[in-house]
Amino acid sequence: MSEITIEQTQSAALAEKSVYQKITRRLIPFLILCYFFAYLDRVNVGFAKLHMQDALNFSNTVYGLGAGIFFLGYFLFELPSNLLMQKYGPRFWIARIMASWAIISAAMMFVNTPTSFYVLRFLLGIAEAGFFPGIVFYLTLWFPSWRSARTLGLFILVTPLSTIIGSPLSGLILKLFENVGGLHNWQWLFLVEAIPSFLLAFVVLRFLDNDVKSAKWLTDAEKAIVIRDLAKDQENKRIANHGKVDSSLKSMLSNPYIWLLSLIFFSFNIGYYGINFWLPSIIKTSGVTDDLHIGLLTALPYVFGAFVMVWNSRHSDLKNERRWHIAIPAIIGCIGLVLSTYYNGSTFWMMAWICVAMCGTLALIPTYISLPGSILSGTAAAAGIAVVNSIGNLAGFFGPTVLGWLKDQTGRTDMGLYILAGFLLLCAPLIFTLPARLANPQKKIQQ
């Protein structure tokens, strides 16, 4: 009898592993492709700056404000966007977001004044608002929380991939398209990189399913496994929250841990986006002048960061632990950023420590992003993920803006980078104010 029980247990474990692998193969590569172009359209302004700033006579303050104002629109519309996604369904709403941002991103080629730069960057933030938190919430409809970090690790792999692939691509476009058709190379950059997002919006309408129950590519037995696990996940949340999980919007707004997570993500993003938007310019200042070479060097830190990010998220799930898997990378990111600033007179050593900084900052993202969905459910989860992400991304306004202002005032970026490093370090002590019973998944994967 015991042998039959062991065999049945092993068979059930294999069936469970198989269905999640099937879901992963179906969803994650396609979502990575979509977010790749979303992220590229968001940050390609960093490469456009290499020529756009001189062509339009923009100061560093103008550039920093324009790069950062994206996140004001993002902040204001992210929560409404995620709530509307619940109303209209993920498939339609994700497609709507992609088509909107593609059109506005392409319109960036018509920027000719600081005002038009600010307006279009603000509108781009509004258009893209809700895409990333919407995808994070969408994945909670398919994967229980004890699988969330590794799943998000695969999806958020697109963050380094978009730079690894997108940076050389952006550099190549700038190199090849100067004065083609009477346009500047930075104008072609915005146009060319917006087209795939627009086309993918129509693919989303045909390819994505709103939830497990509507997935025709899963058998009834496979659906039953996922539905059972999601129900078990809900029960685990009740246990962790002392017997109650309220899925209402009111419960999310009154949950102090959501505001704590927002503060932590804000601190993290000040450092991350400061590096992200200014890295091409920092590399150029170090003595590298060729656009393609700048693109290749910008991609390098993300190559190392991608491997560390995937490892850290998998290790977090397998060890059933979240807080140390966030705190340690934050400290590493701070150290790398400080030392890259100290060695900014050497391209080699500056890039080496930027690689260390990027390994730390990228490593904590998927583990951290899994936390709101582990604490909340339903409407509260959709809203909580949006609030954490929107407040966190508001730092994307302050990081580039402060760095640009300091660059204009001092002619250097080192003081600004030290400030960014300090905010990264702040993440480490803050994460330990979140109780382990809420941070850590309630079931460990045995694999």
C-alpha positions as CSV (number, residue, x, y, z in Angstrom):
1,M,0.0,0.0,0.0
2,S,2.8,2.4,0.9
3,E,4.5,1.6,-2.5
4,I,1.3,2.6,-4.3
5,T,1.1,5.8,-2.3
6,I,4.7,6.7,-3.1
7,E,4.1,5.9,-6.8
8,Q,0.9,8.0,-6.8
9,T,2.8,10.9,-5.2
10,Q,5.6,10.7,-7.6
11,S,3.1,10.6,-10.5
12,A,1.2,13.6,-9.2
13,A,4.4,15.5,-8.8
14,L,5.5,14.8,-12.4
15,A,2.0,15.8,-13.7
16,E,2.2,19.0,-11.8
17,K,5.7,19.8,-13.0
18,S,4.7,18.9,-16.6
19,V,1.6,21.3,-16.7
20,Y,3.6,24.3,-15.4
21,Q,6.4,23.6,-17.9
22,K,3.7,23.6,-20.6
23,I,2.2,26.9,-19.4
24,T,5.7,28.4,-19.1
25,R,6.5,27.4,-22.7
26,R,3.2,28.8,-24.0
27,L,3.2,32.1,-22.2
28,I,6.6,33.3,-21.1
29,P,8.5,33.5,-24.4
30,F,5.7,35.5,-26.0
31,L,5.3,37.8,-23.0
32,I,9.1,38.3,-23.0
33,L,8.9,39.3,-26.7
34,C,6.1,41.9,-25.9
35,Y,7.9,43.4,-22.9
36,F,11.2,43.5,-24.9
37,F,9.8,46.1,-27.2
38,A,8.0,47.9,-24.4
39,Y,11.2,48.3,-22.5
40,L,13.1,49.2,-25.6
41,D,10.6,52.0,-26.4
42,R,10.8,53.2,-22.9
43,V,14.6,53.5,-22.6
44,N,15.8,54.1,-26.2
45,V,15.8,57.8,-25.3
46,G,19.1,57.1,-23.6
47,F,20.6,56.3,-27.0
48,A,18.7,59.0,-28.8
49,K,20.4,61.5,-26.4
50,L,23.8,60.8,-28.0
51,H,22.7,62.9,-31.0
52,M,19.2,64.3,-30.2
53,Q,20.6,66.5,-27.4
54,D,23.1,68.3,-29.7
55,A,20.7,68.5,-32.6
56,L,17.9,70.2,-30.5
57,N,20.3,72.0,-28.2
58,F,18.9,70.4,-25.0
59,S,20.7,70.8,-21.7
60,N,21.3,67.8,-19.4
61,T,18.6,69.1,-17.2
62,V,16.1,69.2,-20.1
63,Y,17.1,65.6,-21.0
64,G,16.9,64.3,-17.5
65,L,13.5,65.9,-16.9
66,G,12.2,64.5,-20.2
67,A,13.5,61.0,-19.6
68,G,12.0,61.0,-16.1
69,I,8.7,62.7,-16.8
70,F,7.6,59.4,-18.5
71,F,7.2,58.0,-15.0
72,L,4.8,60.7,-13.8
73,G,2.3,59.6,-16.5
74,Y,3.1,56.0,-15.6
75,F,2.4,56.8,-11.9
76,L,-0.9,58.5,-12.4
77,F,-2.5,55.9,-14.7
78,E,-1.0,52.6,-13.6
79,L,-3.6,51.7,-10.9
80,P,-6.6,52.7,-13.1
81,S,-5.1,50.6,-15.9
82,N,-4.7,47.5,-13.8
83,L,-8.3,47.8,-12.5
84,L,-9.6,48.3,-16.1
85,M,-7.7,45.2,-17.1
86,Q,-9.7,43.2,-14.6
87,K,-12.9,44.7,-16.2
88,Y,-12.1,44.2,-19.9
89,G,-9.8,41.1,-19.6
90,P,-6.0,40.8,-20.0
91,R,-6.0,39.9,-23.7
92,F,-7.8,43.0,-24.9
93,W,-6.2,45.4,-22.4
94,I,-2.6,44.3,-23.1
95,A,-3.2,44.7,-26.8
96,R,-4.6,48.2,-26.3
97,I,-1.6,49.2,-24.2
98,M,0.9,48.0,-26.8
99,A,-0.8,49.7,-29.7
100,S,-1.1,53.0,-27.8
101,W,2.5,53.2,-26.7
102,A,3.8,52.2,-30.2
103,I,2.0,55.1,-31.8
104,I,3.3,57.6,-29.2
105,S,6.8,56.2,-29.3
106,A,7.0,56.6,-33.0
107,A,5.7,60.2,-32.6
108,M,8.9,61.0,-30.6
109,M,10.6,61.4,-34.0
110,F,8.8,64.8,-34.3
111,V,10.2,66.3,-31.1
112,N,11.7,69.7,-31.8
113,T,11.3,71.6,-28.5
114,P,11.7,70.9,-24.8
115,T,7.9,71.2,-24.4
116,S,7.1,68.6,-27.1
117,F,9.8,66.3,-25.6
118,Y,8.1,66.6,-22.2
119,V,4.6,66.1,-23.5
120,L,5.3,63.0,-25.6
121,R,7.4,61.4,-22.8
122,F,4.5,62.0,-20.4
123,L,2.0,60.6,-22.9
124,L,4.2,57.6,-23.4
125,G,4.1,56.9,-19.7
126,I,0.3,57.1,-19.7
127,A,0.1,54.7,-22.7
128,E,2.4,52.1,-21.2
129,A,1.0,52.4,-17.7
130,G,-0.3,49.1,-16.5
131,F,1.6,46.9,-18.9
132,F,4.3,45.5,-16.5
133,P,2.1,45.2,-13.4
134,G,-0.7,43.9,-15.6
135,I,1.6,41.1,-16.8
136,V,2.7,40.4,-13.2
137,F,-0.9,40.1,-12.1
138,Y,-1.8,38.0,-15.2
139,L,0.9,35.5,-14.2
140,T,-0.7,35.2,-10.7
141,L,-3.7,33.8,-12.6
142,W,-1.6,30.9,-13.8
143,F,1.1,30.3,-11.2
144,P,0.8,29.9,-7.4
145,S,3.1,32.1,-5.2
146,W,5.6,29.3,-4.5
147,R,6.4,29.2,-8.2
148,S,6.2,33.0,-8.7
149,A,9.9,34.1,-8.3
150,R,11.3,31.7,-10.8
151,T,8.4,32.4,-13.2
152,L,8.9,36.2,-12.9
153,G,12.7,35.6,-13.1
154,L,12.2,34.1,-16.6
155,F,9.8,36.9,-17.6
156,I,11.9,39.8,-16.2
157,L,14.9,38.2,-18.0
158,V,13.6,40.5,-20.7
159,T,15.0,43.5,-18.8
160,P,18.6,42.6,-19.4
161,L,17.8,41.0,-22.7
162,S,16.3,44.2,-24.0
163,T,19.6,46.0,-23.3
164,I,21.8,43.1,-24.4
165,I,20.1,43.0,-27.8
166,G,18.6,46.5,-27.9
167,S,21.7,48.5,-27.1
168,P,23.8,47.2,-30.0
169,L,20.6,47.4,-32.2
170,S,20.1,51.1,-31.2
171,G,23.7,51.8,-31.7
172,L,23.6,50.2,-35.2
173,I,20.4,52.2,-36.2
174,L,22.2,55.4,-35.1
175,K,25.2,54.4,-37.1
176,L,23.4,53.4,-40.3
177,F,20.5,55.8,-40.5
178,E,22.0,59.2,-40.3
179,N,20.3,61.6,-42.9
180,V,18.5,58.6,-44.6
181,G,15.4,60.1,-46.1
182,G,16.3,63.5,-44.8
183,L,15.8,62.4,-41.2
184,H,18.3,62.4,-38.3
185,N,19.4,59.0,-37.0
186,W,17.7,59.5,-33.6
187,Q,14.4,60.1,-35.5
188,W,14.8,56.7,-37.3
189,L,15.6,55.1,-33.9
190,F,12.1,56.0,-32.5
191,L,10.3,55.0,-35.6
192,V,12.0,51.7,-36.3
193,E,11.8,50.5,-32.7
194,A,8.1,51.3,-32.4
195,I,6.9,49.3,-35.4
196,P,7.2,45.8,-33.8
197,S,5.1,46.8,-30.7
198,F,2.3,48.0,-33.0
199,L,2.2,44.7,-34.9
200,L,2.4,42.5,-31.8
201,A,-0.7,44.2,-30.4
202,F,-2.7,42.3,-33.0
203,V,-0.9,39.0,-32.2
204,V,-1.9,39.4,-28.5
205,L,-5.6,39.4,-29.4
206,R,-5.3,36.0,-31.1
207,F,-2.7,34.3,-28.9
208,L,-3.3,35.2,-25.2
209,D,-6.0,33.6,-23.1
210,N,-7.6,35.5,-20.2
211,D,-7.2,32.7,-17.6
212,V,-6.7,29.0,-17.1
213,K,-10.3,28.1,-17.7
214,S,-10.4,29.6,-21.1
215,A,-7.1,27.9,-22.3
216,K,-8.1,25.4,-25.0
217,W,-4.5,24.2,-25.1
218,L,-4.8,22.7,-21.6
219,T,-6.7,19.5,-20.9
220,D,-9.3,19.3,-18.2
221,A,-6.9,17.3,-16.0
222,E,-4.2,20.0,-16.4
223,K,-6.6,22.8,-15.7
224,A,-7.7,20.9,-12.5
225,I,-4.1,20.8,-11.2
226,V,-3.6,24.6,-11.7
227,I,-7.0,25.5,-10.2
228,R,-6.3,23.2,-7.2
229,D,-2.9,24.9,-6.7
230,L,-4.3,28.4,-6.9
231,A,-7.0,27.5,-4.4
232,K,-4.3,26.1,-2.1
233,D,-2.4,29.4,-2.5
234,Q,-5.4,31.3,-1.4
235,E,-5.6,29.2,1.7
236,N,-1.9,29.7,2.4
237,K,-2.5,33.5,2.2
238,R,-5.3,33.2,4.8
239,I,-3.0,31.4,7.2
240,A,-0.2,33.9,6.7
241,N,-2.7,36.8,7.3
242,H,-4.1,35.2,10.5
243,G,-7.1,33.6,8.8
244,K,-8.3,36.3,6.5
245,V,-7.6,37.5,3.0
246,D,-9.7,40.4,1.8
247,S,-9.5,40.8,-2.0
248,S,-11.1,44.3,-2.1
249,L,-9.4,47.5,-3.1
250,K,-10.1,48.9,0.4
251,S,-8.1,46.1,2.0
252,M,-5.1,46.9,-0.3
253,L,-5.1,50.6,0.5
254,S,-5.2,49.9,4.3
255,N,-2.5,47.3,4.2
256,P,0.7,48.9,5.6
257,Y,3.0,46.3,4.0
258,I,1.9,47.4,0.5
259,W,3.1,50.9,1.3
260,L,6.3,49.4,2.7
261,L,6.9,47.5,-0.5
262,S,6.3,50.7,-2.4
263,L,8.9,52.5,-0.4
264,I,11.5,49.8,-1.0
265,F,10.8,49.7,-4.7
266,F,11.1,53.4,-4.9
267,S,14.5,53.3,-3.3
268,F,15.6,50.6,-5.6
269,N,14.4,52.3,-8.8
270,I,16.1,55.6,-8.0
271,G,19.4,53.7,-8.4
272,Y,18.4,51.4,-11.2
273,Y,16.9,53.9,-13.6
274,G,19.6,56.4,-12.8
275,I,22.1,53.9,-14.2
276,N,19.9,52.8,-17.0
277,F,19.2,56.2,-18.6
278,W,22.7,57.6,-18.1
279,L,25.0,54.6,-18.8
280,P,25.5,55.3,-22.6
281,S,26.5,58.9,-21.7
282,I,28.8,57.8,-18.9
283,I,30.5,55.4,-21.3
284,K,30.9,58.1,-23.9
285,T,32.4,60.5,-21.3
286,S,35.0,57.8,-20.4
287,G,36.4,58.1,-24.0
288,V,34.3,55.7,-26.2
289,T,32.9,57.7,-29.2
290,D,31.7,55.1,-31.7
291,D,27.9,54.6,-31.3
292,L,28.0,50.8,-32.0
293,H,30.8,50.4,-29.4
294,I,28.8,52.3,-26.8
295,G,25.9,50.0,-27.5
296,L,28.0,46.9,-27.1
297,L,29.5,48.2,-23.8
298,T,26.1,49.2,-22.5
299,A,24.9,45.6,-23.1
300,L,27.8,44.0,-21.2
301,P,26.6,44.6,-17.6
302,Y,23.2,43.1,-18.5
303,V,24.8,39.9,-19.8
304,F,26.2,39.2,-16.3
305,G,23.1,40.5,-14.6
306,A,20.8,38.2,-16.6
307,F,22.6,35.0,-15.3
308,V,22.6,36.2,-11.7
309,M,19.0,37.2,-11.9
310,V,17.8,33.8,-13.0
311,W,20.0,32.0,-10.5
312,N,18.8,34.2,-7.6
313,S,15.1,33.9,-8.4
314,R,15.4,30.1,-8.7
315,H,17.4,29.8,-5.5
316,S,14.8,32.0,-3.7
317,D,12.0,29.6,-4.6
318,L,14.0,26.5,-3.8
319,K,15.1,27.8,-0.4
320,N,11.6,29.2,0.3
321,E,13.2,32.5,1.3
322,R,12.7,36.1,0.0
323,R,14.3,38.7,2.2
324,W,18.0,37.7,2.1
325,H,17.6,37.2,-1.7
326,I,16.6,40.9,-1.9
327,A,18.9,42.4,0.7
328,I,22.2,40.9,-0.4
329,P,21.8,41.9,-4.1
330,A,20.9,45.4,-3.0
331,I,24.1,45.7,-1.0
332,I,26.1,44.3,-3.9
333,G,24.5,46.8,-6.3
334,C,25.4,49.7,-4.0
335,I,29.1,48.6,-3.7
336,G,29.4,48.1,-7.4
337,L,27.9,51.5,-8.2
338,V,30.1,53.3,-5.6
339,L,33.3,51.7,-6.9
340,S,32.3,52.3,-10.6
341,T,32.2,56.0,-9.7
342,Y,35.5,55.9,-7.9
343,Y,37.2,54.3,-10.9
344,N,35.5,56.4,-13.6
345,G,38.8,57.5,-15.0
346,S,39.3,54.0,-16.4
347,T,36.8,52.6,-18.9
348,F,37.8,49.0,-18.0
349,W,37.5,49.3,-14.2
350,M,34.4,51.5,-14.5
351,M,32.7,48.9,-16.6
352,A,33.8,46.1,-14.4
353,W,32.2,47.6,-11.3
354,I,29.1,48.6,-13.3
355,C,28.8,44.9,-14.2
356,V,28.9,44.1,-10.4
357,A,26.3,46.9,-9.7
358,M,24.0,45.5,-12.4
359,C,24.3,42.0,-11.1
360,G,23.0,43.1,-7.8
361,T,20.2,45.4,-9.0
362,L,18.8,42.9,-11.6
363,A,19.1,39.9,-9.2
364,L,16.5,41.3,-6.7
365,I,13.8,42.3,-9.2
366,P,11.8,39.1,-9.8
367,T,12.1,38.0,-6.1
368,Y,10.8,41.4,-5.0
369,I,8.1,41.7,-7.6
370,S,6.6,38.4,-6.4
371,L,5.8,39.8,-3.0
372,P,2.6,41.8,-3.5
373,G,0.9,38.8,-5.2
374,S,1.9,36.6,-2.3
375,I,0.3,38.9,0.2
376,L,-3.0,39.8,-1.6
377,S,-5.5,38.3,-4.0
378,G,-8.1,39.3,-6.5
379,T,-8.8,43.0,-7.0
380,A,-6.5,43.8,-4.1
381,A,-3.6,41.9,-5.8
382,A,-4.2,43.7,-9.1
383,A,-4.3,47.1,-7.3
384,G,-1.4,46.3,-5.0
385,I,0.9,45.2,-7.7
386,A,0.0,48.4,-9.6
387,V,0.5,50.7,-6.6
388,V,3.9,49.1,-5.7
389,N,5.1,49.3,-9.3
390,S,3.7,52.9,-9.9
391,I,5.2,54.4,-6.8
392,G,8.4,52.5,-7.3
393,N,8.6,53.7,-10.9
394,L,8.0,57.3,-9.8
395,A,11.7,57.0,-8.8
396,G,12.4,56.8,-12.5
397,F,11.4,60.5,-12.6
398,F,13.7,61.5,-9.7
399,G,16.8,59.4,-10.6
400,P,17.5,60.7,-14.1
401,T,16.2,64.3,-13.3
402,V,18.5,64.7,-10.2
403,L,21.5,63.2,-12.1
404,G,20.9,65.6,-15.0
405,W,20.6,68.6,-12.8
406,L,23.8,67.7,-10.9
407,K,25.6,67.1,-14.1
408,D,24.7,70.6,-15.3
409,Q,25.7,72.2,-11.9
410,T,29.0,70.4,-11.4
411,G,30.0,69.0,-14.8
412,R,30.3,65.5,-13.2
413,T,28.0,62.6,-12.5
414,D,29.9,61.1,-9.5
415,M,27.9,62.9,-6.7
416,G,24.6,61.9,-8.3
417,L,25.8,58.3,-8.6
418,Y,26.8,58.2,-4.9
419,I,23.2,59.4,-4.1
420,L,21.8,56.6,-6.2
421,A,24.0,54.0,-4.5
422,G,22.7,55.2,-1.1
423,F,19.1,54.6,-2.1
424,L,20.0,51.1,-3.3
425,L,21.6,50.3,0.1
426,L,18.5,51.5,1.9
427,C,16.5,48.5,0.4
428,A,18.4,46.0,2.5
429,P,17.3,47.1,6.0
430,L,13.8,48.1,4.8
431,I,13.0,44.6,3.5
432,F,13.6,43.0,7.0
433,T,10.7,45.1,8.4
434,L,8.4,42.8,6.3
435,P,7.6,39.7,8.4
436,A,9.0,36.4,7.2
437,R,5.6,34.8,7.3
438,L,4.4,37.2,4.6
439,A,7.6,37.4,2.6
440,N,8.3,33.7,2.2
441,P,6.1,31.3,0.2
442,Q,4.0,28.8,2.3
443,K,5.0,25.8,0.2
444,K,8.5,24.7,-0.9
445,I,8.9,23.1,-4.3
446,Q,10.5,19.7,-4.1
447,Q,12.6,19.4,-7.3
